């Protein structure tokens, strides 16, 4: 078997043959008249042997039988993997042109072909070639078509080839685009204004996460990449008089990777003035059902070993009550020692030893058994620094999270708008930071000042592309077009 270097040398020789004939191997124009999708759709309308059609695409397969050459070309239009068969017949075209095509083309080349519609004896809709033009001469071969790229690292590094040769993967990204389109359309049809908020922040807000830090040369100061889709900024827009806003954008968290976590991903967040978390839950349930139906044509899914149907009743799960039911620990009353003892007993690994992190670790153990769809409610204040407290028990909040397949795939709450209460909670977060908690929320005192001017009662909610990964039952990394990789040494 020839090496990659030998194959490249052979293709370079073919490029030289083109140049010797005065042919540009990389022209900038094409006379394409139809896409392959259009050619297939209106095939029956062409008059056989008369109507000239010009297609353009990449050669995906090539095979010869004496005086015949068959090629399949692909241009990315139509259903995933749709190709057009091109036929060259020696006794029906210039012999030199036939042999030159055979001599200089390879699988992977982009070509322009002009010919007439033709149906083979096997009934395959084809193009009988009259003339052709090189559009891009490829110097390296495509992966072997039956197996594609098998090495996981190579698949991510050469994602363009992975997508090209894997129709299912290409269709996955088409679905992902529909996923976000359906979410955006739902929000707009529900009266929400799409906005843009800063991605560089002096103080990160809206989530508990370790941020990426960089330096702003012009201002000579350190700034952070945002960890939420403008939560504190969108709340400012509530104070500014916009009743409904949303944003879809990238967020960045300098944390570990897993099947459900990456450092860069897309989230949607909305804010709804004069609404509380009860109204928010009703809207979100409709939103999720809409996304599922529009993107996948179903509301029933099997993923991560769980099965659920978004069309079923969405029950409410009490955070404190569920942990106590499963572990016997009441997180509102238990000490740090009690929690650590129980986590050790359950063989749960945890990071951090303060009440907030221990409480969160206990919950993450318990949620694994819940398939959903369900709303997690009455979440403790200690893990909800931006949510309003419940009237009947100020130790828990008007927060709701979406539970599917043993995980949370959405988070919202009645937003805290009492400036004095917000100041006190930020002070508590600062205490956690001072004790070494890298994921505690940075205080944002200008946000507190905004609250002192007044923000209406508001419901906020956000979810990310992890929901899409759950619905297609794939690791989050696999659903990203170009996941981050370490450079090769």
C-alpha positions as CSV (number, residue, x, y, z in Angstrom):
1,X,0.0,0.0,0.0
2,X,1.3,3.4,-1.0
3,X,2.2,5.9,1.8
4,X,0.4,9.2,2.1
5,X,3.6,10.9,0.9
6,X,3.7,8.7,-2.2
7,X,0.0,9.3,-2.9
8,X,0.5,13.1,-2.6
9,X,3.4,12.9,-5.0
10,X,1.3,11.1,-7.6
11,X,-1.4,13.8,-7.3
12,X,1.1,16.6,-7.6
13,X,2.2,15.0,-10.9
14,X,-1.4,15.1,-12.1
15,X,-1.6,18.8,-11.1
16,X,1.5,19.4,-13.3
17,X,-0.2,17.6,-16.2
18,X,-3.1,20.0,-15.8
19,X,-0.8,23.0,-15.8
20,X,1.1,21.7,-18.8
21,X,-2.2,21.8,-20.7
22,X,-2.7,25.4,-19.5
23,X,-5.5,24.3,-17.1
24,X,-5.8,26.1,-13.8
25,X,-6.3,23.4,-11.1
26,X,-7.9,26.0,-8.8
27,X,-10.2,28.3,-10.8
28,X,-12.5,30.7,-9.0
29,X,-15.6,30.4,-11.2
30,X,-18.0,27.7,-12.2
31,X,-20.8,27.6,-14.7
32,X,-23.0,25.4,-12.4
33,X,-26.7,25.6,-13.4
34,X,-28.2,23.2,-10.9
35,X,-27.4,21.7,-7.5
36,X,-27.5,18.0,-7.2
37,X,-30.7,18.3,-5.2
38,X,-32.4,20.3,-7.9
39,X,-31.1,17.9,-10.6
40,X,-32.7,15.0,-8.8
41,X,-35.9,16.8,-8.0
42,X,-36.6,17.8,-11.6
43,X,-34.9,14.9,-13.4
44,X,-38.2,13.8,-15.0
45,X,-38.5,17.2,-16.6
46,X,-35.3,17.0,-18.6
47,X,-35.5,15.9,-22.2
48,X,-33.1,12.9,-22.4
49,X,-30.1,13.6,-24.6
50,X,-31.0,17.2,-25.2
51,X,-31.3,19.4,-22.1
52,X,-27.8,20.4,-21.0
53,X,-27.1,20.5,-17.2
54,X,-24.0,21.7,-15.4
55,X,-23.3,20.3,-11.9
56,X,-20.4,20.9,-9.6
57,X,-19.2,18.8,-6.7
58,X,-16.6,16.5,-5.1
59,X,-15.8,13.1,-6.6
60,X,-16.7,10.6,-3.9
61,X,-16.2,7.4,-5.9
62,X,-14.7,6.6,-9.3
63,X,-14.7,3.3,-11.2
64,X,-13.9,2.2,-14.7
65,X,-15.2,-0.5,-17.0
66,X,-13.3,-0.5,-20.3
67,X,-14.6,2.4,-22.2
68,X,-16.8,3.6,-19.4
69,X,-16.1,5.7,-16.3
70,X,-18.6,6.1,-13.5
71,X,-18.2,8.9,-10.9
72,X,-20.4,9.9,-8.0
73,X,-20.2,13.6,-7.1
74,X,-21.5,15.3,-4.0
75,X,-22.2,19.0,-3.4
76,X,-23.8,18.9,0.1
77,X,-27.4,19.6,-1.1
78,X,-30.4,17.4,-0.8
79,X,-30.8,14.7,1.8
80,X,-27.7,13.7,3.7
81,X,-25.3,12.0,1.3
82,X,-27.2,12.7,-1.9
83,X,-24.9,12.2,-4.9
84,X,-25.2,12.4,-8.7
85,X,-23.8,9.7,-10.9
86,X,-21.7,10.9,-13.8
87,X,-21.1,8.6,-16.8
88,X,-18.2,9.0,-19.4
89,X,-18.4,6.8,-22.5
90,X,-15.3,6.6,-24.7
91,X,-17.1,6.1,-28.0
92,X,-19.5,9.0,-27.4
93,X,-16.9,11.7,-26.6
94,X,-13.5,12.9,-27.6
95,X,-11.0,10.1,-26.9
96,X,-8.3,12.5,-25.6
97,X,-10.8,14.2,-23.3
98,X,-11.9,10.7,-22.0
99,X,-8.3,9.6,-21.3
100,X,-7.2,12.9,-19.9
101,X,-10.1,12.8,-17.4
102,X,-9.0,9.3,-16.3
103,X,-5.3,10.5,-16.1
104,X,-5.7,13.6,-13.9
105,X,-8.8,13.1,-11.7
106,X,-8.9,11.4,-8.3
107,X,-11.5,10.7,-5.6
108,X,-11.6,14.0,-3.6
109,X,-11.3,16.4,-6.5
110,X,-13.9,19.0,-7.1
111,X,-15.1,19.1,-10.7
112,X,-17.7,20.8,-12.9
113,X,-19.5,18.5,-15.3
114,X,-21.8,19.3,-18.2
115,X,-24.1,16.7,-19.8
116,X,-27.6,15.5,-20.3
117,X,-30.0,13.5,-18.1
118,X,-29.7,9.7,-18.6
119,X,-31.3,6.8,-16.8
120,X,-29.2,3.6,-16.6
121,X,-30.5,0.1,-17.2
122,X,-30.6,-0.2,-13.4
123,X,-32.8,2.8,-13.2
124,X,-30.3,5.2,-11.7
125,X,-30.7,8.8,-12.6
126,X,-27.4,10.0,-14.0
127,X,-25.7,12.7,-16.1
128,X,-24.2,11.6,-19.4
129,X,-21.0,13.7,-19.6
130,X,-20.2,16.0,-22.5
131,X,-17.5,18.2,-21.0
132,X,-15.8,18.8,-17.7
133,X,-13.6,21.3,-15.8
134,X,-11.3,20.9,-12.8
135,X,-12.4,23.1,-9.9
136,X,-10.0,21.9,-7.1
137,X,-7.3,19.3,-7.4
138,X,-7.0,17.4,-4.1
139,X,-3.5,16.5,-3.1
140,X,-4.4,14.1,-0.3
141,X,-6.9,11.2,-0.4
142,X,-10.2,11.0,1.4
143,X,-10.6,8.3,4.2
144,X,-11.5,4.8,3.1
145,X,-15.2,5.1,2.3
146,X,-16.5,2.1,4.2
147,X,-14.8,2.8,7.5
148,X,-14.1,6.5,7.5
149,X,-11.7,7.8,10.2
150,X,-11.6,5.3,13.0
151,X,-9.1,7.0,15.4
152,X,-11.1,9.3,17.8
153,X,-8.4,12.0,18.0
154,X,-8.0,12.0,14.2
155,X,-11.8,12.3,13.8
156,X,-11.8,15.5,15.8
157,X,-8.7,17.0,14.2
158,X,-10.0,16.3,10.7
159,X,-13.6,17.0,11.4
160,X,-14.1,18.3,7.9
161,X,-13.3,14.8,6.6
162,X,-15.3,13.1,9.4
163,X,-18.4,15.1,8.4
164,X,-17.9,14.6,4.7
165,X,-17.7,10.8,5.0
166,X,-20.2,10.3,7.7
167,X,-23.7,11.1,6.6
168,X,-25.2,10.5,10.0
169,X,-22.8,13.0,11.6
170,X,-23.6,15.5,8.9
171,X,-27.3,15.0,9.6
172,X,-26.6,15.5,13.3
173,X,-25.4,19.1,12.7
174,X,-28.4,19.8,10.5
175,X,-30.6,18.7,13.4
176,X,-28.6,20.9,15.8
177,X,-29.2,23.9,13.6
178,X,-33.0,23.1,13.6
179,X,-32.8,22.7,17.4
180,X,-31.6,26.3,17.8
181,X,-33.8,27.6,15.1
182,X,-36.9,26.1,16.8
183,X,-35.9,27.6,20.1
184,X,-35.3,31.1,18.6
185,X,-38.6,31.0,16.7
186,X,-40.5,29.9,19.8
187,X,-39.0,32.8,21.8
188,X,-39.8,35.4,19.2
189,X,-43.3,34.0,18.6
190,X,-43.8,34.3,22.4
191,X,-43.0,38.0,22.3
192,X,-39.3,37.9,23.4
193,X,-36.8,40.4,22.0
194,X,-33.5,38.9,20.9
195,X,-30.6,40.8,22.4
196,X,-26.8,40.8,22.5
197,X,-24.8,41.2,25.8
198,X,-21.1,41.4,26.5
199,X,-18.9,38.3,26.3
200,X,-16.0,40.1,28.1
201,X,-16.8,41.0,31.7
202,X,-15.0,42.7,34.5
203,X,-16.9,40.5,36.9
204,X,-18.5,37.2,35.9
205,X,-22.1,36.7,36.9
206,X,-25.1,34.5,36.5
207,X,-23.6,31.2,37.4
208,X,-21.1,29.4,39.7
209,X,-18.1,28.4,37.6
210,X,-14.4,29.0,37.2
211,X,-13.9,31.6,34.4
212,X,-11.3,32.1,31.8
213,X,-9.2,35.1,32.4
214,X,-7.5,37.4,29.9
215,X,-6.1,40.9,29.6
216,X,-7.5,43.9,28.0
217,X,-4.5,45.8,26.6
218,X,-6.2,49.1,25.8
219,X,-7.7,49.4,29.3
220,X,-4.8,47.6,30.9
221,X,-6.9,45.4,33.1
222,X,-7.9,41.8,33.5
223,X,-11.3,40.7,32.1
224,X,-13.2,37.4,32.1
225,X,-15.0,35.4,29.4
226,X,-18.6,35.2,30.4
227,X,-19.9,32.1,32.2
228,X,-23.6,32.9,31.4
229,X,-25.5,34.4,28.5
230,X,-25.6,37.9,30.0
231,X,-27.8,37.1,33.0
232,X,-26.9,40.3,34.9
233,X,-27.0,42.3,31.7
234,X,-30.4,41.0,30.7
235,X,-31.7,41.8,34.2
236,X,-30.5,45.4,33.6
237,X,-32.7,45.4,30.5
238,X,-35.7,44.5,32.7
239,X,-34.9,47.6,34.7
240,X,-34.6,49.5,31.4
241,X,-38.1,48.7,30.5
242,X,-37.9,45.7,28.2
243,X,-40.5,43.2,29.4
244,X,-39.1,40.1,27.6
245,X,-35.6,39.4,26.3
246,X,-33.5,36.4,25.3
247,X,-30.1,35.7,23.9
248,X,-28.5,32.6,22.3
249,X,-24.7,32.7,22.6
250,X,-21.4,31.1,23.6
251,X,-20.3,30.8,27.2
252,X,-17.0,29.7,28.6
253,X,-16.1,27.8,31.8
254,X,-12.6,26.9,32.7
255,X,-13.5,23.5,34.2
256,X,-13.1,19.8,33.5
257,X,-14.4,17.9,30.5
258,X,-16.8,15.0,30.6
259,X,-19.6,13.5,28.4
260,X,-21.8,16.4,29.6
261,X,-19.4,19.2,30.2
262,X,-17.1,21.3,28.0
263,X,-15.3,24.6,28.4
264,X,-17.1,26.3,25.5
265,X,-20.7,25.8,24.5
266,X,-23.9,27.6,23.4
267,X,-26.7,28.5,25.8
268,X,-30.0,30.3,25.6
269,X,-31.2,32.5,28.4
270,X,-34.5,34.5,28.7
271,X,-35.9,37.0,31.1
272,X,-39.5,37.8,31.6
273,X,-40.7,40.8,33.6
274,X,-43.8,40.5,35.8
275,X,-43.6,36.7,35.8
276,X,-42.5,34.3,38.5
277,X,-41.1,30.8,38.4
278,X,-44.5,29.2,38.2
279,X,-45.2,31.0,34.9
280,X,-41.7,30.2,33.8
281,X,-42.2,26.5,34.3
282,X,-45.3,26.5,32.1
283,X,-43.5,28.4,29.3
284,X,-40.4,26.2,29.5
285,X,-42.5,23.0,29.3
286,X,-44.1,24.3,26.1
287,X,-40.7,25.4,24.8
288,X,-39.1,21.9,25.3
289,X,-42.0,20.1,23.7
290,X,-41.8,22.6,20.7
291,X,-38.1,22.0,20.3
292,X,-38.4,18.3,20.4
293,X,-41.3,18.1,17.9
294,X,-39.8,20.6,15.5
295,X,-36.3,19.1,15.5
296,X,-37.0,15.4,15.9
297,X,-40.7,14.9,15.1
298,X,-41.2,13.2,18.5
299,X,-41.4,13.9,22.2
300,X,-40.3,10.4,23.3
301,X,-36.6,9.7,23.9
302,X,-34.3,7.0,25.2
303,X,-30.9,8.3,26.5
304,X,-28.3,7.7,29.1
305,X,-30.1,4.5,30.1
306,X,-33.4,6.4,30.7
307,X,-36.6,6.7,28.8
308,X,-39.0,9.7,29.0
309,X,-41.7,11.4,27.0
310,X,-41.9,15.2,27.2
311,X,-45.6,14.9,26.5
312,X,-46.1,13.2,29.8
313,X,-47.0,15.1,33.0
314,X,-44.0,17.0,34.4
315,X,-44.0,16.2,38.1
316,X,-42.3,18.4,40.7
317,X,-39.4,17.0,42.8
318,X,-38.6,18.7,46.1
319,X,-34.8,19.1,46.3
320,X,-34.6,18.8,50.1
321,X,-37.3,16.1,50.3
322,X,-35.7,13.9,47.6
323,X,-32.3,14.0,49.1
324,X,-33.7,13.0,52.5
325,X,-35.8,10.2,50.9
326,X,-32.8,8.7,49.2
327,X,-30.1,9.3,51.9
328,X,-31.7,10.2,55.2
329,X,-29.9,13.5,55.2
330,X,-31.9,16.8,55.6
331,X,-29.5,19.3,53.9
332,X,-31.1,22.2,55.6
333,X,-30.3,20.9,59.1
334,X,-27.3,18.6,58.6
335,X,-23.7,19.7,59.5
336,X,-20.7,19.5,57.2
337,X,-19.6,16.4,59.2
338,X,-22.9,14.7,58.6
339,X,-22.8,15.4,54.9
340,X,-19.2,14.2,54.5
341,X,-19.9,11.0,56.4
342,X,-22.9,10.2,54.2
343,X,-21.0,11.0,51.0
344,X,-18.1,8.8,52.1
345,X,-20.7,6.1,52.9
346,X,-22.2,6.4,49.4
347,X,-18.7,6.4,47.9
348,X,-19.3,9.7,46.2
349,X,-16.3,11.8,45.3
350,X,-16.7,15.5,46.1
351,X,-14.7,18.6,45.7
352,X,-14.8,21.3,48.4
353,X,-15.9,20.8,52.0
354,X,-18.2,23.8,52.5
355,X,-22.0,23.3,53.0
356,X,-22.7,24.6,49.5
357,X,-20.5,22.1,47.7
358,X,-21.5,19.2,50.0
359,X,-25.2,19.9,49.4
360,X,-24.6,20.0,45.7
361,X,-22.7,16.7,45.8
362,X,-25.5,14.9,47.7
363,X,-28.1,16.2,45.1
364,X,-26.0,15.0,42.2
365,X,-25.9,11.6,43.6
366,X,-29.7,11.5,44.1
367,X,-30.7,12.9,40.7
368,X,-29.2,10.0,38.7
369,X,-32.3,7.9,39.4
370,X,-34.8,10.4,38.0
371,X,-35.8,9.9,34.4
372,X,-38.2,12.9,34.1
373,X,-39.6,14.9,32.7
374,X,-39.7,16.7,36.0
375,X,-39.2,20.1,37.6
376,X,-36.7,20.3,40.5
377,X,-38.1,22.9,43.0
378,X,-37.5,24.4,46.4
379,X,-33.7,24.5,46.0
380,X,-31.8,25.7,49.0
381,X,-30.7,29.3,49.1
382,X,-27.1,28.3,49.7
383,X,-26.8,26.9,46.2
384,X,-29.1,29.6,44.6
385,X,-27.5,33.1,45.2
386,X,-29.7,34.9,42.6
387,X,-33.1,33.3,43.3
388,X,-35.9,34.7,45.5
389,X,-36.6,32.8,48.7
390,X,-39.9,30.9,49.2
391,X,-42.4,32.8,51.3
392,X,-43.2,29.7,53.5
393,X,-39.5,28.8,54.1
394,X,-36.8,31.4,53.4
395,X,-34.1,28.7,53.5
396,X,-35.3,27.4,50.0
397,X,-35.9,29.4,46.8
398,X,-38.3,29.8,43.9
399,X,-35.9,28.0,41.6
400,X,-36.7,25.3,39.1
401,X,-34.5,23.0,37.1
402,X,-35.4,20.6,34.3
403,X,-34.7,17.0,35.2
404,X,-34.2,14.5,32.3
405,X,-32.3,11.2,32.2
406,X,-30.8,11.7,35.6
407,X,-29.4,15.2,35.0
408,X,-30.4,18.9,35.0
409,X,-30.9,20.3,31.5
410,X,-32.2,23.8,32.3
411,X,-32.3,26.2,35.2
412,X,-34.5,29.1,36.2
413,X,-36.0,31.0,39.1
414,X,-37.9,34.0,40.3
415,X,-35.1,36.5,40.2
416,X,-34.0,38.1,43.4
417,X,-34.7,41.8,43.1
418,X,-34.3,42.9,46.8
419,X,-31.0,44.8,46.7
420,X,-30.2,44.3,50.4
421,X,-30.8,40.6,50.2
422,X,-28.7,40.4,47.1
423,X,-25.9,42.3,48.8
424,X,-26.0,39.9,51.7
425,X,-25.8,36.8,49.4
426,X,-23.0,38.3,47.4
427,X,-21.1,38.9,50.7
428,X,-21.6,35.1,51.5
429,X,-20.3,34.3,48.0
430,X,-17.2,36.5,48.7
431,X,-16.6,34.6,51.9
432,X,-16.6,31.3,49.9
433,X,-14.2,32.8,47.4
434,X,-11.9,33.9,50.3
435,X,-12.0,30.3,51.6
436,X,-10.7,29.0,48.2
437,X,-13.9,28.1,46.4
438,X,-13.1,28.8,42.7
439,X,-16.7,28.2,41.6
440,X,-18.4,30.6,44.0
441,X,-20.1,33.6,42.3
442,X,-18.2,36.8,42.0
443,X,-20.0,39.7,43.7
444,X,-21.2,42.4,41.2
445,X,-21.8,45.6,43.2
446,X,-22.9,47.7,40.2
447,X,-25.7,45.1,39.7
448,X,-26.8,45.7,43.3
449,X,-26.8,49.4,42.5
450,X,-29.1,48.7,39.6
451,X,-31.4,46.7,41.9
452,X,-31.6,49.8,44.2
453,X,-33.0,51.7,41.2
454,X,-35.6,49.0,40.9
455,X,-36.1,45.9,38.8
456,X,-39.6,44.4,38.3
457,X,-40.5,40.9,39.4
458,X,-38.8,38.7,36.8
459,X,-38.5,35.1,35.9
460,X,-35.2,34.0,34.2
461,X,-34.3,30.7,32.7
462,X,-31.5,29.2,30.7
463,X,-30.5,25.9,29.0
464,X,-27.6,24.9,26.8
465,X,-26.6,22.6,24.0
466,X,-26.3,19.8,26.6
467,X,-30.0,19.4,26.1
468,X,-29.4,18.6,22.4
469,X,-26.7,16.1,23.4
470,X,-29.2,14.4,25.7
471,X,-31.9,14.2,23.1
472,X,-29.6,12.6,20.5
473,X,-28.0,10.4,23.2
474,X,-24.4,11.4,22.4
475,X,-21.5,12.9,24.4
476,X,-21.5,16.7,24.3
477,X,-18.2,16.7,22.6
478,X,-19.5,14.7,19.7
479,X,-22.2,17.2,19.1
480,X,-19.8,20.1,18.7
481,X,-18.6,20.9,15.2
482,X,-15.0,21.6,16.1
483,X,-14.3,20.7,19.7
484,X,-11.1,22.1,21.3
485,X,-8.0,19.9,21.0
486,X,-4.5,20.2,22.3
487,X,-2.0,20.9,19.5
488,X,0.1,17.9,18.4
489,X,3.6,18.0,19.8
